[in-house]
C-alpha cells in the first residue's frame, strides 16, 4: 500500500469517527412519562422547571428523557402529543 493510500485511509477513518456522534444524536427521541425523579433530561411540558434533573415525581407525563428512536412505546412512554393530552385530563 502506498503512502498516499495510507493517508487517504487515515483521513476517511477520521471523518467516519467524527460523523458517528452526529448519527447517534439523530437516533434519539424524547419519551415522556418514563423519567424517574431527578433524572429528566430537560425542561418539562408544564413549565414548572427548565433544567435537567429537576423532576420531583416518578414517571410524570410532562417529564421526558431521550431514548433510542423507536424504543419509547416499548418502555410504555408517551409522545409529546400524548403527554399533552394526558396532562389535560
Backbone as a chain_set.jsonl record, in Angstrom:
{"seq": "XXXXXXXXXXXXXXXXXXXXXXXXXXXXXXXXXXXXXXXXXXXXXXXXXXXXXXXXXXXXXXXXXXXXXXXXXXXXXXXXXXXXXXXXX", "coords": {"N": [[0.857, -1.168, 0.0], [0.595, 2.171, -0.833], [2.007, 5.279, 0.377], [0.268, 7.366, -0.095], [-2.212, 6.031, -0.214], [-2.375, 5.144, 2.427], [-2.572, 7.578, 3.806], [-4.984, 8.582, 2.76], [-6.721, 6.579, 3.709], [-6.476, 6.98, 6.464], [-7.532, 9.569, 6.723], [-10.162, 9.11, 5.858], [-11.025, 7.367, 7.873], [-10.879, 9.065, 10.105], [-12.814, 10.976, 9.42], [-15.095, 9.363, 9.411], [-15.275, 8.624, 12.104], [-15.787, 11.104, 13.222], [-18.339, 11.614, 12.274], [-19.926, 9.775, 13.538], [-20.909, 10.502, 16.23], [-22.823, 12.463, 15.519], [-24.658, 10.985, 14.043], [-25.574, 9.275, 16.034], [-26.788, 11.113, 17.762], [-28.963, 11.908, 16.257], [-30.465, 9.67, 16.318], [-32.176, 9.516, 18.462], [-35.053, 10.079, 20.569], [-37.494, 12.111, 22.263], [-39.007, 10.885, 25.136], [-41.827, 10.784, 26.962], [-43.048, 10.613, 30.344], [-41.561, 8.574, 31.502], [-39.402, 9.222, 33.038], [-37.522, 9.064, 36.018], [-37.676, 10.503, 39.312], [-35.686, 13.353, 39.482], [-34.195, 12.59, 37.282], [-34.814, 13.526, 34.761], [-34.361, 14.807, 31.391], [-34.485, 17.499, 30.521], [-36.243, 20.681, 30.428], [-39.682, 20.584, 31.501], [-43.006, 19.859, 30.145], [-45.029, 21.265, 31.442], [-43.876, 23.561, 32.408], [-42.863, 24.039, 34.95], [-40.245, 23.818, 35.674], [-36.945, 24.338, 34.27], [-34.747, 22.793, 33.635], [-32.45, 19.982, 33.43], [-32.701, 17.127, 35.564], [-34.421, 18.112, 37.508], [-36.914, 17.093, 38.012], [-39.512, 16.035, 40.202], [-41.246, 14.018, 40.608], [-41.959, 10.595, 40.046], [-42.161, 9.18, 36.845], [-43.807, 11.189, 35.712], [-46.152, 12.583, 33.421], [-45.399, 14.914, 32.08], [-42.666, 15.062, 32.132], [-39.546, 14.161, 30.583], [-37.208, 11.933, 28.899], [-34.368, 11.308, 26.815], [-34.427, 8.653, 24.531], [-33.426, 5.737, 22.627], [-34.386, 6.012, 19.235], [-37.589, 4.865, 18.398], [-37.929, 3.243, 20.61], [-39.521, 4.203, 22.658], [-42.31, 3.537, 22.94], [-42.122, 0.83, 23.629], [-41.123, 1.114, 26.14], [-43.257, 1.937, 27.481], [-43.781, 4.619, 27.237], [-44.7, 8.044, 26.328], [-45.584, 10.062, 23.489], [-44.966, 13.553, 22.688], [-47.419, 14.777, 22.047], [-49.248, 12.917, 23.095], [-48.563, 13.079, 25.786], [-49.26, 15.743, 26.349], [-52.039, 15.598, 25.973], [-52.692, 13.834, 28.034], [-52.032, 15.337, 30.236], [-54.034, 17.245, 30.218], [-56.244, 15.98, 31.182]], "CA": [[0.0, 0.0, 0.0], [1.439, 3.356, -0.938], [1.831, 6.306, 1.404], [-0.948, 8.112, -0.423], [-3.355, 5.218, 0.199], [-2.429, 5.163, 3.888], [-3.053, 8.894, 4.216], [-6.402, 8.625, 2.425], [-7.427, 5.696, 4.633], [-6.492, 7.642, 7.77], [-8.475, 10.685, 6.629], [-11.503, 8.529, 5.786], [-11.347, 6.854, 9.208], [-11.117, 10.217, 10.983], [-14.113, 11.542, 9.056], [-16.137, 8.428, 9.843], [-15.399, 8.744, 13.553], [-16.404, 12.396, 13.511], [-19.751, 11.58, 11.903], [-20.644, 8.839, 14.398], [-21.734, 11.151, 17.259], [-23.96, 13.144, 14.902], [-25.639, 9.953, 13.695], [-26.163, 8.805, 17.281], [-27.661, 12.16, 18.286], [-30.176, 11.92, 15.458], [-31.177, 8.42, 16.518], [-32.851, 9.558, 19.758], [-36.313, 10.801, 20.614], [-37.983, 12.424, 23.599], [-40.015, 9.943, 25.609], [-42.467, 11.384, 28.13], [-43.691, 9.733, 31.313], [-40.704, 7.468, 31.949], [-38.286, 9.736, 33.83], [-37.571, 8.939, 37.469], [-37.451, 11.778, 39.984], [-34.312, 13.824, 39.389], [-33.488, 12.014, 36.139], [-35.328, 14.036, 33.486], [-33.294, 15.35, 30.555], [-34.54, 18.957, 30.383], [-37.479, 21.334, 30.873], [-40.903, 19.793, 31.328], [-44.078, 20.476, 29.348], [-45.876, 22.155, 32.242], [-43.153, 24.799, 32.659], [-42.544, 24.244, 36.36], [-38.791, 23.927, 35.761], [-36.34, 24.481, 32.94], [-33.426, 22.174, 33.576], [-32.332, 18.544, 33.658], [-32.538, 16.677, 36.938], [-35.282, 18.841, 38.44], [-38.224, 16.461, 38.209], [-39.71, 15.618, 41.593], [-42.216, 12.93, 40.607], [-41.632, 9.453, 39.188], [-42.993, 8.901, 35.662], [-44.777, 12.257, 35.439], [-46.347, 12.653, 31.974], [-44.784, 16.105, 31.486], [-41.2, 14.918, 32.188], [-39.079, 13.315, 29.489], [-35.818, 11.5, 28.748], [-34.028, 10.833, 25.475], [-34.298, 7.204, 24.38], [-33.175, 5.393, 21.226], [-35.571, 6.181, 18.383], [-38.391, 3.663, 18.238], [-37.999, 2.47, 21.852], [-40.399, 4.841, 23.64], [-43.534, 2.755, 23.156], [-41.746, -0.396, 24.329], [-40.873, 1.494, 27.531], [-44.557, 2.444, 27.934], [-43.693, 6.07, 27.254], [-45.66, 8.821, 25.555], [-45.097, 11.111, 22.595], [-45.285, 14.875, 23.221], [-48.861, 14.992, 21.896], [-49.93, 12.051, 24.065], [-48.301, 13.644, 27.121], [-50.086, 16.958, 26.486], [-53.426, 15.164, 26.15], [-52.824, 13.226, 29.369], [-51.952, 16.429, 31.226], [-55.292, 17.988, 30.186], [-57.277, 15.183, 31.875]], "C": [[0.902, 1.23, 0.0], [1.131, 4.33, 0.206], [0.547, 7.086, 1.161], [-2.2, 7.342, 0.014], [-3.502, 5.213, 1.717], [-2.988, 6.486, 4.409], [-4.553, 9.006, 3.936], [-7.234, 7.743, 3.364], [-7.537, 6.326, 6.015], [-7.492, 8.791, 7.786], [-9.914, 10.155, 6.607], [-11.937, 8.004, 7.154], [-11.658, 7.992, 10.169], [-12.469, 10.862, 10.689], [-15.255, 10.647, 9.527], [-16.34, 8.508, 11.349], [-16.064, 10.046, 13.949], [-17.887, 12.41, 13.218], [-20.565, 10.685, 12.832], [-21.453, 9.531, 15.488], [-22.946, 11.866, 16.682], [-25.044, 12.134, 14.546], [-26.322, 9.433, 14.95], [-27.125, 9.835, 17.847], [-28.982, 12.193, 17.535], [-31.034, 10.686, 15.71], [-31.862, 8.366, 17.884], [-34.155, 10.337, 19.641], [-36.676, 11.083, 22.066], [-39.096, 11.434, 23.945], [-40.554, 10.467, 26.939], [-43.059, 10.309, 29.045], [-42.847, 8.58, 31.805], [-39.577, 7.92, 32.874], [-38.533, 9.521, 35.318], [-37.301, 10.31, 38.076], [-35.969, 12.135, 39.93], [-33.533, 13.308, 38.198], [-34.061, 12.442, 34.793], [-34.186, 14.677, 32.702], [-33.351, 16.857, 30.352], [-35.887, 19.473, 30.856], [-38.698, 20.458, 30.622], [-41.965, 20.569, 30.55], [-44.892, 21.485, 30.153], [-45.181, 23.461, 32.613], [-42.803, 25.058, 34.109], [-41.042, 24.261, 36.633], [-38.209, 23.943, 34.361], [-34.998, 23.784, 32.807], [-33.491, 20.674, 33.86], [-32.179, 18.259, 35.145], [-33.436, 17.357, 37.947], [-36.666, 18.226, 38.617], [-38.323, 15.964, 39.649], [-40.64, 14.418, 41.717], [-41.766, 11.83, 39.653], [-42.637, 9.353, 38.045], [-44.08, 9.941, 35.397], [-44.933, 12.418, 33.926], [-45.704, 13.872, 31.318], [-43.256, 16.078, 31.512], [-40.747, 13.948, 31.11], [-37.599, 12.975, 29.623], [-35.605, 11.156, 27.278], [-33.871, 9.32, 25.522], [-33.966, 6.911, 22.921], [-34.476, 5.46, 20.422], [-36.276, 4.844, 18.193], [-38.565, 2.853, 19.514], [-39.009, 3.012, 22.866], [-41.636, 3.996, 23.948], [-43.243, 1.465, 23.919], [-41.492, -0.132, 25.815], [-42.132, 2.05, 28.19], [-44.545, 3.961, 28.109], [-44.702, 6.713, 26.327], [-44.946, 9.761, 24.597], [-45.461, 12.45, 23.236], [-46.789, 15.133, 23.146], [-49.654, 14.156, 22.902], [-49.758, 12.587, 25.486], [-49.156, 14.884, 27.366], [-51.546, 16.579, 26.718], [-53.651, 14.58, 27.544], [-52.799, 14.292, 30.451], [-53.276, 17.201, 31.306], [-56.389, 17.267, 30.979], [-57.326, 15.512, 33.357]], "O": [[1.866, 1.299, 0.763], [0.122, 4.202, 0.9], [-0.172, 7.424, 2.101], [-3.138, 7.933, 0.551], [-4.616, 5.271, 2.237], [-3.785, 6.503, 5.347], [-5.307, 9.475, 4.787], [-8.332, 8.128, 3.764], [-8.576, 6.219, 6.665], [-8.22, 8.965, 8.763], [-10.786, 10.708, 7.278], [-13.091, 8.178, 7.548], [-12.594, 7.897, 10.963], [-13.187, 11.251, 11.611], [-16.279, 11.145, 9.994], [-17.478, 8.464, 11.818], [-16.827, 10.084, 14.914], [-18.629, 13.153, 13.86], [-21.786, 10.829, 12.902], [-22.618, 9.175, 15.668], [-24.005, 11.872, 17.31], [-26.229, 12.409, 14.732], [-27.525, 9.175, 14.934], [-28.18, 9.468, 18.364], [-30.02, 12.481, 18.131], [-32.211, 10.667, 15.349], [-32.104, 7.278, 18.407], [-34.333, 11.147, 18.731], [-36.228, 10.389, 22.979], [-40.0, 11.186, 23.148], [-39.816, 10.577, 27.918], [-43.503, 9.254, 28.593], [-43.367, 7.684, 32.469], [-38.87, 7.084, 33.437], [-39.633, 9.769, 35.814], [-36.749, 11.185, 37.408], [-35.109, 11.329, 40.285], [-32.331, 13.554, 38.098], [-33.814, 11.783, 33.783], [-33.164, 15.046, 33.278], [-32.322, 17.452, 30.031], [-36.594, 18.789, 31.596], [-38.744, 19.693, 29.659], [-41.838, 21.773, 30.328], [-45.391, 22.461, 29.592], [-45.84, 24.385, 33.089], [-42.478, 26.189, 34.469], [-40.615, 24.674, 37.711], [-38.884, 23.608, 33.388], [-34.193, 24.151, 31.951], [-34.45, 20.173, 34.446], [-31.6, 19.053, 35.887], [-33.23, 17.191, 39.149], [-37.505, 18.797, 39.313], [-37.333, 15.526, 40.235], [-40.804, 13.864, 42.804], [-41.25, 12.114, 38.571], [-43.844, 9.434, 38.274], [-45.157, 9.6, 34.909], [-43.932, 12.391, 33.21], [-45.482, 13.863, 30.107], [-42.616, 16.979, 30.97], [-41.475, 13.018, 30.761], [-36.849, 13.627, 30.349], [-36.54, 10.762, 26.581], [-33.256, 8.776, 26.439], [-34.203, 7.757, 22.059], [-35.528, 5.016, 20.883], [-35.653, 3.832, 17.873], [-39.289, 1.857, 19.503], [-39.317, 2.329, 23.843], [-41.958, 3.775, 25.116], [-44.037, 1.055, 24.766], [-41.626, -1.03, 26.646], [-42.087, 2.566, 29.307], [-45.2, 4.51, 28.995], [-45.458, 6.033, 25.634], [-43.83, 10.204, 24.868], [-46.191, 12.477, 24.227], [-47.369, 15.659, 24.096], [-50.621, 14.64, 23.49], [-50.691, 12.553, 26.288], [-49.711, 15.06, 28.45], [-52.214, 17.172, 27.564], [-54.692, 14.814, 28.158], [-53.475, 14.161, 31.471], [-53.601, 17.754, 32.356], [-57.36, 17.896, 31.399], [-58.132, 14.939, 34.09]]}, "num_chains": 1, "name": "protein.A"}
